[in-house]
Amino acid sequence: MRTVFWIALLLGLPFSASAQQHFSNCLSNTADDATVLVPSDATVDLGTGDSLSTGDEIALYSDDGQCVGVAVWDSSKTAVSIAVADRDSTAEITAGYETDEPLKYRIWRASDDTEFEVSSVTYTCTLPGCQSDGAYQRDAIYEVSSLDASTALPVELTTFKATRSGESVVLNWRTASETNNSGFRVQHKEIGADSWSTLSFVEGAGTTDRPQTYQYEADDLAYGSHQFRLAQVDRDGSRSTSKTVEVAFKLDSAYEISKVYPNPVRETGELKLTVKESQTVTVRLYDLLGREQGVLLDRSLSGDQTERVQLTTDRLTSGQYFIRVEGDGFQVTRRMTVVK
């Protein structure tokens, strides 16, 4: 079986064609990434005699909770190949594995939507560049011979949903049981952002075999697509990350322009603007006598994406100013007071 697999590897044949469903926002591979190979005859223990089935997923996670590689298992294939992202291996990647950081695995079982954290891994080495210590190195190859995930994650998350409510998003999730659960970090990322931010921490129920329900409301969200996930934290500090849910905010009118906030402005302020259709928008600043004080924005904006125009007063004196926003078929003026 392994001989067939290595021939397929050398020919560059794909090892998995199934659609990914669970692990999301995983970093993409680059030329400097390591490669983890899981052949079909590897021993994978999910408890109660279960092993991997077609559609299950294997993912690798860094210490900071970033998914750095994922593959979908296909029982008809000889193996799966997982490209594991290096930290800062490209300009777009802002997180990933550091040199000598231990490889950490998670498995998602599609049949019952259960996520497992792998407690032990063993490797074999038959190829050049192979490493058997499970410590990350660029360009290394890791040949997995066994994955022990016989114990499910201590918190059994059964549902995680996001629902739009006006200009807010309400997150609801439910657990079937919890073991030493300190709580959940509610994390958020706008589409196009480089990293996740933590909005709040919601305390867990500790240890319980009773179902628990939780809710969190995220407000003051810009137009565009927003992603949310939960980072569950155990009392010993270990953590696991939920699947990602996404909600999109779309503009109903042709444009929307906020007032200046805060106003009066002492040092910095902000103006938010959104257009429904992509177009060039210009934002200019004028004093009370109509003299132009600067161009704050002059470029094409994407539709349904909120642009935050920053206002600084370092070159302005105290007094009244006007901000004129011009786009396709509209011109809007906002007043700003500078107080120093």
C-alpha positions in Angstrom: 0.0 0.0 0.0 2.8 2.5 0.9 4.7 1.7 -2.3 1.6 2.8 -4.3 1.4 5.9 -2.3 5.0 7.0 -2.7 4.7 6.5 -6.5 1.5 8.7 -6.5 3.4 11.3 -4.4 6.3 11.5 -6.8 3.9 11.9 -9.8 2.1 14.7 -8.0 -1.3 12.9 -7.9 -4.0 14.3 -5.6 -4.8 12.3 -2.5 -8.2 13.8 -1.5 -10.9 15.3 -3.6 -13.7 15.5 -1.1 -15.1 18.9 -0.1 -14.0 20.5 3.1 -16.8 21.2 5.6 -15.6 21.8 9.1 -12.1 23.3 9.6 -12.0 26.7 7.9 -9.7 29.7 7.4 -6.7 27.4 7.3 -3.5 29.0 6.0 -2.6 28.1 2.5 0.6 26.3 1.5 3.7 27.9 0.1 7.0 26.5 -1.2 8.6 26.6 2.2 5.9 24.7 4.0 6.3 21.3 5.6 4.2 18.3 4.4 2.4 15.8 6.6 1.5 12.5 4.9 -1.1 10.2 6.4 -1.3 6.9 4.4 -4.4 4.8 4.4 -2.8 2.0 6.5 -2.0 4.4 9.3 -3.6 3.6 12.6 -6.1 6.3 13.6 -8.0 5.7 16.9 -11.2 7.7 17.5 -12.3 5.5 20.4 -14.9 2.6 20.5 -13.0 1.0 17.6 -13.8 3.8 15.1 -11.3 5.0 12.5 -11.4 7.6 9.7 -14.2 7.6 7.2 -14.6 9.4 3.9 -15.4 13.0 4.6 -13.7 13.2 7.9 -11.0 15.9 8.2 -7.5 16.1 9.7 -6.2 19.5 10.6 -3.0 20.9 12.2 -3.1 23.8 14.6 -0.4 26.1 16.0 -0.1 27.1 19.6 -1.9 30.4 18.9 -5.0 28.5 17.7 -4.5 29.1 13.9 -5.4 26.3 11.6 -2.2 25.8 9.5 -3.2 22.9 7.3 -6.2 20.6 6.6 -7.1 17.6 4.4 -10.3 15.6 3.8 -10.0 11.9 4.3 -11.0 9.7 1.3 -11.0 5.9 2.0 -10.6 5.1 -1.6 -7.3 6.9 -1.8 -3.9 5.7 -0.8 -3.2 8.7 1.5 -3.8 12.3 2.3 -1.2 15.0 2.0 -1.4 18.1 4.3 0.7 21.2 3.5 1.6 22.8 6.8 2.1 26.6 6.7 5.2 28.3 8.1 4.9 31.5 10.1 5.4 34.5 7.8 6.3 32.3 4.9 4.5 34.8 2.6 3.5 38.4 3.0 -0.1 37.3 3.4 0.5 34.8 6.2 0.6 36.4 9.7 0.5 33.2 11.8 1.6 29.6 11.5 4.2 27.3 12.9 7.5 28.5 14.2 10.7 26.4 13.9 10.7 23.5 16.4 7.1 24.1 17.5 5.3 20.8 18.1 2.8 19.7 15.5 -0.7 19.5 16.9 -3.5 17.5 15.2 -7.3 17.7 15.3 -9.8 15.4 13.7 -13.4 16.1 12.8 -15.7 13.1 12.4 -18.4 14.0 9.9 -20.9 11.4 10.9 -21.8 13.0 14.3 -20.0 16.4 13.9 -17.5 15.6 16.7 -14.1 17.2 17.0 -11.2 15.3 18.5 -7.8 16.5 19.7 -5.0 14.0 19.0 -3.2 13.1 22.2 -0.3 11.2 20.7 1.3 10.8 17.3 4.0 8.4 16.0 5.9 8.8 12.7 7.9 6.6 10.4 10.6 7.7 7.9 11.1 6.4 4.4 11.6 9.5 2.3 14.5 12.1 2.1 13.8 15.1 4.4 11.6 13.1 6.7 11.5 14.0 10.4 10.1 11.7 13.1 10.2 14.0 16.2 7.1 16.0 15.3 8.8 19.4 15.6 8.2 21.8 12.8 10.9 22.5 10.2 10.5 24.1 6.8 10.5 21.7 3.9 10.4 18.7 6.2 8.2 15.6 5.5 6.3 13.9 8.3 5.1 10.3 7.7 2.3 9.5 10.2 2.0 5.9 11.3 -0.6 6.4 14.1 -2.9 9.1 15.6 -4.5 8.6 19.0 -7.6 10.7 19.3 -9.6 8.2 21.4 -10.8 11.0 23.8 -13.1 13.6 22.5 -12.5 17.3 23.3 -13.6 18.0 26.9 -16.3 20.4 25.7 -18.9 18.8 23.4 -20.2 21.7 21.3 -23.4 20.7 19.6 -24.5 23.9 17.9 -22.9 27.3 17.0 -25.0 29.7 15.0 -24.9 33.4 14.1 -28.0 35.5 13.4 -28.2 39.1 12.2 -30.3 41.4 14.4 -30.4 44.9 13.0 -26.8 46.1 13.0 -25.7 43.4 15.4 -25.0 39.7 15.2 -26.3 37.4 17.9 -24.2 34.3 18.5 -25.9 31.2 20.1 -24.1 28.0 21.0 -25.0 24.9 23.0 -22.9 22.2 24.7 -24.0 18.7 25.5 -21.4 18.3 28.3 -18.4 20.1 29.7 -15.2 19.1 31.5 -13.0 21.7 33.3 -14.4 24.3 30.9 -13.1 27.8 31.9 -15.1 29.5 29.1 -15.1 30.7 25.6 -13.3 33.5 23.8 -15.6 35.0 21.2 -13.4 35.8 18.2 -14.2 38.0 15.2 -12.6 38.7 11.9 -13.8 40.9 8.9 -13.3 39.4 5.5 -9.8 40.5 4.3 -8.4 41.0 7.8 -5.1 39.2 8.6 -6.0 38.0 12.1 -8.7 37.3 14.6 -9.6 39.6 17.5 -11.2 38.6 20.7 -14.5 40.4 21.4 -15.2 39.0 24.9 -14.8 36.1 27.2 -17.9 34.1 28.2 -17.5 31.9 31.3 -18.2 28.2 31.0 -20.0 25.8 33.4 -16.9 24.0 34.6 -17.7 20.3 34.7 -21.2 19.2 33.9 -23.1 16.5 32.0 -26.1 18.7 31.5 -26.7 20.7 28.3 -25.7 24.4 28.5 -26.7 27.3 26.3 -24.8 30.5 25.7 -25.4 33.8 23.9 -23.3 36.8 22.9 -24.3 39.9 20.9 -21.7 41.6 18.7 -22.7 45.1 17.8 -21.3 48.2 15.9 -20.4 46.0 12.9 -19.4 47.5 9.6 -21.0 46.5 6.3 -19.5 43.5 4.6 -18.9 39.9 5.7 -18.0 39.0 9.2 -16.7 35.7 10.6 -17.0 34.4 14.1 -15.6 31.5 16.1 -15.2 30.3 19.6 -11.9 29.5 21.3 -12.8 27.2 24.2 -10.4 27.4 27.1 -9.9 24.7 29.7 -8.9 25.4 33.3 -5.4 24.1 32.6 -5.0 26.7 29.8 -5.4 24.3 26.8 -7.9 25.3 24.2 -9.7 24.3 21.1 -11.3 26.3 18.3 -14.8 25.8 16.9 -15.9 25.9 13.3 -16.4 29.4 11.7 -19.7 31.0 11.1 -20.3 33.9 8.7 -22.8 36.8 8.5 -22.9 39.4 5.7 -24.3 43.0 6.1 -25.5 44.5 2.8 -26.6 48.1 2.2 -30.2 48.7 1.3 -29.8 52.3 0.0 -27.3 53.6 -2.6 -25.0 54.9 0.1 -24.7 55.5 3.8 -22.5 58.1 5.5 -22.1 58.5 9.2 -21.6 61.6 11.3 -18.2 62.4 12.5 -17.3 60.6 15.7 -16.4 61.9 18.2 -17.5 65.4 17.5 -16.0 67.8 18.7 -12.7 66.3 17.6 -9.6 67.0 19.7 -7.0 64.8 18.1 -8.5 62.1 15.9 -12.0 61.4 14.6 -13.6 59.0 12.2 -16.2 59.1 9.4 -17.7 55.8 8.1 -19.0 55.6 4.5 -20.5 52.7 2.5 -21.6 52.5 -1.1 -23.9 49.8 -2.5 -22.1 49.7 -5.9 -18.4 49.9 -6.5 -17.4 53.4 -7.5 -14.8 56.2 -7.0 -15.5 58.3 -3.9 -13.8 61.6 -3.0 -13.7 63.1 0.5 -12.5 66.6 1.0 -12.1 68.9 4.0 -13.0 72.6 4.0 -12.9 75.4 6.5 -15.8 77.7 7.3 -14.8 80.0 4.5 -14.9 77.2 1.9 -11.1 76.9 1.5 -10.0 73.3 0.9 -7.8 71.9 3.7 -7.0 68.5 2.2 -8.2 65.4 0.4 -9.0 62.7 2.8 -10.0 60.0 0.3 -9.9 59.7 -3.5 -10.2 56.2 -4.8 -12.5 53.3 -5.8 -14.5 51.7 -3.1 -16.0 48.2 -3.2 -19.7 47.8 -2.8 -21.1 46.8 0.6 -17.7 47.4 2.3 -17.5 50.1 5.0 -14.6 52.5 4.6 -13.4 54.3 7.8 -12.0 57.7 7.0 -9.5 58.9 9.6 -9.6 62.6 10.6 -6.6 64.2 12.3 -6.4 67.7 13.7 -2.6 68.1 13.9 -2.6 70.7 11.1 -5.9 72.3 12.0 -6.8 75.1 14.3 -9.9 75.2 16.6 -13.1 76.0 14.7 -15.8 74.7 12.3 -15.0 72.5 9.3 -17.0 70.8 6.6 -16.4 67.3 5.1 -17.8 66.9 1.5 -18.3 63.3 0.3 -18.8 62.9 -3.5 -19.7 59.7 -5.4 -21.7 58.6 -8.4 -24.9 60.7 -8.2 -24.6 62.0 -4.7 -22.9 64.7 -2.7 -23.1 64.8 1.1 -21.7 67.2 3.7 -20.9 66.5 7.3 -19.9 69.2 9.9 -16.9 68.8 12.2 -15.8 70.9 15.1 -12.2 71.0 16.2 -11.4 71.8 19.8 -7.8 72.1 20.9 
